[in-house]
Amino acid sequence: MIKESQAKNEAQNIGFKVPNINFIGNRNIAFAVAGTFILISFVALLIRGLNFSVDFAGGTELQVKFDEDVRSEIGKIRQVVSNLGLGTPEVKLVKAGEAEGTEMQITVKTQGDGTSVRDKITTAFNQDLQGKKFVVLRGETVGPKVGKELQSDAFKAVLFSILVILAYLAFRFKYPYGIASVVALTHDAIICVGFFALTGWEFSIPVLAAILTVVAYSINSTIVIFDRVRENIGNRALDKLSFEDIVNKSVNETLTRNIITTASTLFVVLAILFVFLASGNVLENFAVTLTIGFIAGTFSSLYIACAILVLWNKKWPIR
Amino acid sequence: MRKSSIWAILLTTFFVGASIYTLYPSFVLYTKSSDEQRRITNEDPQIRKRIINLGLDLQGGMRLVLEVQRNKDNQSDDDLLDRAYTIVENRINGLGLTEPNIQKQGRDRLIVELPGLTDEKIAKEVLGSTAQLKFHILRSSADLEKAIRVIDKTLKNELVAKNENVQIDSAYDQSQEQQTVQRLLSGSEAQSVDTTKEEETSVDKFSDYLITVRGDIAVREKDKPAVMSVLARPDVVAALKTNGFSGSKFLWENKASTDPSSKLRYYNLYLVKSDEAMSGENIESAREEMSNNQFKANSPVVSLVFNSKGAREFEKVTARNIGERLAIVLDDFVYSAPTINEKIGMGRAQISGSFTLEEAKALAVVLQAGALPAPVEIVEERVIGPSLGYDSIEKASWATLIGLILVSLFMIYRYKMSGIIAITGVLLNILFVLGIMAGLSATLTLPGIAGIILLIGMAVDANVLIFERIKEELSMGKAPITAMEAGYTRAFRAIFDANITTVMVALILYNIGSGPVRGFALTMTIGILVSLYTALTFTKTVFRVVTASGKVKKLSI
């Protein structure tokens, strides 16, 4: 019987090997790694805070494109903008092409009447940068009140998403599974936010959308593993295995597919990142967040969610 | 063949047909040149309801969020937003744009999307204006001079008082310094020598800020904030009141004029009687036209026609004030202040001013559509230039192509023929998503395209889970057909749970997001539901059909 199946196996030649990595046994290392990242994120958040985009902070953001290459004059342009007395504007070079001129992003955060800020800057450019032709590619102004509202909406959205997932998993599995996955998700979200605090990159609405996508997507690997745990628990042949061993076995059995699904999604995210990198486009930060989040998400599904499940079982047996 | 396979084939064929059908108008339109596109949409505005529309971030345009300012009186007025909506809609329709879109948000906000419009000034004039048209009689120039003297005197007294007083009023000190600096910077040509000499004794004169342009008092653009702060000072206000100016107020010209010789930009400042001579509510129509006035030939003006009540009122006002000047005031800004030469009985009036034809049109639109029930404030404003949108579409197309190629190569490398089936599923997925979007005449945004690109990665996930499961079953020695069926059945639960949670989060995102992000949430939601269908039905049916004969000994997986 066994020989026959081996023969068939060879005939099919699919090379299916189940890895044997001790995910659960190494949980303390995993917790230490995750803990370090979370700690770094919190410290960065406390010390540096988030560099909110005008979406959240309120203010004006302009992206202008000059007809000619003005890289050498960026200092003068900065001067012109700061002479307007609009607080501390941020002037950043977005893209410099030889033929098509230079794109520049100017951000002025939380200034009362934003739309006039835009007027002032373009008027000043017309007056003080003689002969330099430019067009406004993009101009965004968000009132401070709207920004504040969006901040609280963003927080609510992340919280609500996590709660919905918790409720759904508690309903479909058992509630410890829900809690374990939600801890893993929170880890992913914190690391994404921490990355933005640490680097000082702009935290905008598309970044928030990316974090929610990470939350929604990184649950997939966890669900695949938990589904296997559930299946293996029901498997009579595995009755003699401890809960810990079953979980570890489940992680290993589903490891290849979890890595492949994350990889296939990362391919497309990297395609977006590659094409939009350094374009000042909304998708740039979006793709960066997804990349970080998906990697963190895979890690937390493999190491954190399962380890928490095992710890839970030790105290309050699930099986 | 199984009955279910036949059904699946029929259903998928139907979906393909339906998607091609709903996508056809979009395909026809978007493969044409932009001029052609414009012509087609102008001829047949209904076509917008049958195509995938491009978001403002892709085609360029303007998005504004307006907030109705509530006060004590209209706090609980539930119709306020509805009325504002109607007025804003009327005003926008007056602009003649192709596809404006207005939505109510919450209790106080209107979202206005104006594709193709990138001139923010026009939009602001049309939307931000509360359009309270009023006519005020100007005070005489002798009165104006007297008022200026009163202000000068007040400021001087204040200075003396301050020198005597040891206590330093820091706020005033600061504004004093600011003003001095500003005066130095502005350095009016005629007086610059004098002012520098005077600097030591520094008598702060209000009149130093003022210049005379064609008989009117004006203020240079850079001096305007300083003048505004002087006029707002309580002591100045009080002094004017006690000196016979209690029934008067200063009003600014609506926009800066430029002196052709010196290129100086300045604002006229008018002193008018506070009580309006008449309001503008009895206007029957307003339209922009070119003036045939002998002084300002061929400059844009706005012609007003009053209804009979307004005409009578206007006749009375003009008869009573011959020789005086009449300021035409919209939202507390003076647009023009012509002198009344004679009684005007025809119920017609003209607003002239230094506007362009577009501005005249915008003003006419505002006057025609009527006043907003409450002031509105622009709380959010986004303008995307058309070139940026075009650039984004090009980049997004590249990202889609690269993503598709990478995923295809990977899937074929790992799963051979099965990988090709999965990729075919992904292509169908994209077709269906676009088909559904066209059917809903949904809007495609840049993040929406990102959603479709992500979908390429996510849609193969379900197939990966199934294929890995099939491999596992095969490795346990099951026959291809059994392994295949078991793979689908056993992977189903995890796939379902995973996708449902993603959809739930996408829906939350849809609810909090606005504009482009909503587009992302929408394509994600549609995409995931569609990919559930293709992964569980389409690829499964292909497998079943292939293995139906029972002759397949080995799966290419």
Boltz contact constraints between the chains, C-beta under 6 A:
constraints:
  - contact:
      token1: [A, 5]
      token2: [B, 477]
      max_distance: 6.0
  - contact:
      token1: [A, 8]
      token2: [B, 477]
      max_distance: 6.0
  - contact:
      token1: [A, 9]
      token2: [B, 475]
      max_distance: 6.0
  - contact:
      token1: [A, 9]
      token2: [B, 477]
      max_distance: 6.0
  - contact:
      token1: [A, 12]
      token2: [B, 474]
      max_distance: 6.0
  - contact:
      token1: [A, 12]
      token2: [B, 554]
      max_distance: 6.0
  - contact:
      token1: [A, 14]
      token2: [B, 471]
      max_distance: 6.0
  - contact:
      token1: [A, 14]
      token2: [B, 474]
      max_distance: 6.0
  - contact:
      token1: [A, 16]
      token2: [B, 471]
      max_distance: 6.0
  - contact:
      token1: [A, 16]
      token2: [B, 475]
      max_distance: 6.0
  - contact:
      token1: [A, 115]
      token2: [B, 381]
      max_distance: 6.0
  - contact:
      token1: [A, 137]
      token2: [B, 385]
      max_distance: 6.0
  - contact:
      token1: [A, 137]
      token2: [B, 388]
      max_distance: 6.0
  - contact:
      token1: [A, 138]
      token2: [B, 384]
      max_distance: 6.0
  - contact:
      token1: [A, 138]
      token2: [B, 388]
      max_distance: 6.0
  - contact:
      token1: [A, 139]
      token2: [B, 383]
      max_distance: 6.0
  - contact:
      token1: [A, 140]
      token2: [B, 382]
      max_distance: 6.0
  - contact:
      token1: [A, 141]
      token2: [B, 381]
      max_distance: 6.0
  - contact:
      token1: [A, 142]
      token2: [B, 380]
      max_distance: 6.0
  - contact:
      token1: [A, 143]
      token2: [B, 379]
      max_distance: 6.0
  - contact:
      token1: [A, 146]
      token2: [B, 379]
      max_distance: 6.0
  - contact:
      token1: [A, 146]
      token2: [B, 380]
      max_distance: 6.0
  - contact:
      token1: [A, 153]
      token2: [B, 512]
      max_distance: 6.0
  - contact:
      token1: [A, 157]
      token2: [B, 508]
      max_distance: 6.0
  - contact:
      token1: [A, 157]
      token2: [B, 512]
      max_distance: 6.0
  - contact:
      token1: [A, 160]
      token2: [B, 508]
      max_distance: 6.0
  - contact:
      token1: [A, 161]
      token2: [B, 505]
      max_distance: 6.0
  - contact:
      token1: [A, 161]
      token2: [B, 508]
      max_distance: 6.0
  - contact:
      token1: [A, 164]
      token2: [B, 504]
      max_distance: 6.0
  - contact:
      token1: [A, 165]
      token2: [B, 501]
      max_distance: 6.0
  - contact:
      token1: [A, 168]
      token2: [B, 501]
      max_distance: 6.0
  - contact:
      token1: [A, 172]
      token2: [B, 497]
      max_distance: 6.0
  - contact:
      token1: [A, 205]
      token2: [B, 517]
      max_distance: 6.0
  - contact:
      token1: [A, 209]
      token2: [B, 509]
      max_distance: 6.0
  - contact:
      token1: [A, 209]
      token2: [B, 517]
      max_distance: 6.0
  - contact:
      token1: [A, 209]
      token2: [B, 520]
      max_distance: 6.0
  - contact:
      token1: [A, 212]
      token2: [B, 505]
      max_distance: 6.0
  - contact:
      token1: [A, 212]
      token2: [B, 509]
      max_distance: 6.0
  - contact:
      token1: [A, 215]
      token2: [B, 505]
      max_distance: 6.0
  - contact:
      token1: [A, 216]
      token2: [B, 502]
      max_distance: 6.0
  - contact:
      token1: [A, 216]
      token2: [B, 505]
      max_distance: 6.0
  - contact:
      token1: [A, 219]
      token2: [B, 501]
      max_distance: 6.0
  - contact:
      token1: [A, 220]
      token2: [B, 498]
      max_distance: 6.0
  - contact:
      token1: [A, 223]
      token2: [B, 494]
      max_distance: 6.0
  - contact:
      token1: [A, 223]
      token2: [B, 497]
      max_distance: 6.0
  - contact:
      token1: [A, 223]
      token2: [B, 498]
      max_distance: 6.0
  - contact:
      token1: [A, 224]
      token2: [B, 494]
      max_distance: 6.0
  - contact:
      token1: [A, 227]
      token2: [B, 493]
      max_distance: 6.0
  - contact:
      token1: [A, 227]
      token2: [B, 494]
      max_distance: 6.0
  - contact:
      token1: [A, 257]
      token2: [B, 464]
      max_distance: 6.0
  - contact:
      token1: [A, 257]
      token2: [B, 465]
      max_distance: 6.0
  - contact:
      token1: [A, 257]
      token2: [B, 468]
      max_distance: 6.0
  - contact:
      token1: [A, 260]
      token2: [B, 464]
      max_distance: 6.0
  - contact:
      token1: [A, 261]
      token2: [B, 461]
      max_distance: 6.0
  - contact:
      token1: [A, 261]
      token2: [B, 464]
      max_distance: 6.0
  - contact:
      token1: [A, 264]
      token2: [B, 407]
      max_distance: 6.0
  - contact:
      token1: [A, 264]
      token2: [B, 457]
      max_distance: 6.0
  - contact:
      token1: [A, 264]
      token2: [B, 460]
      max_distance: 6.0
  - contact:
      token1: [A, 265]
      token2: [B, 457]
      max_distance: 6.0
  - contact:
      token1: [A, 265]
      token2: [B, 458]
      max_distance: 6.0
  - contact:
      token1: [A, 267]
      token2: [B, 406]
      max_distance: 6.0
  - contact:
      token1: [A, 267]
      token2: [B, 407]
      max_distance: 6.0
  - contact:
      token1: [A, 268]
      token2: [B, 403]
      max_distance: 6.0
  - contact:
      token1: [A, 268]
      token2: [B, 453]
      max_distance: 6.0
  - contact:
      token1: [A, 268]
      token2: [B, 454]
      max_distance: 6.0
  - contact:
      token1: [A, 268]
      token2: [B, 456]
      max_distance: 6.0
  - contact:
      token1: [A, 268]
      token2: [B, 457]
      max_distance: 6.0
  - contact:
      token1: [A, 271]
      token2: [B, 399]
      max_distance: 6.0
  - contact:
      token1: [A, 271]
      token2: [B, 402]
      max_distance: 6.0
  - contact:
      token1: [A, 271]
      token2: [B, 403]
      max_distance: 6.0
  - contact:
      token1: [A, 272]
      token2: [B, 399]
      max_distance: 6.0
  - contact:
      token1: [A, 272]
      token2: [B, 450]
      max_distance: 6.0
  - contact:
      token1: [A, 272]
      token2: [B, 453]
      max_distance: 6.0
  - contact:
      token1: [A, 275]
      token2: [B, 395]
      max_distance: 6.0
  - contact:
      token1: [A, 275]
      token2: [B, 398]
      max_distance: 6.0
  - contact:
      token1: [A, 275]
      token2: [B, 399]
      max_distance: 6.0
  - contact:
      token1: [A, 276]
      token2: [B, 395]
      max_distance: 6.0
  - contact:
      token1: [A, 283]
      token2: [B, 450]
      max_distance: 6.0
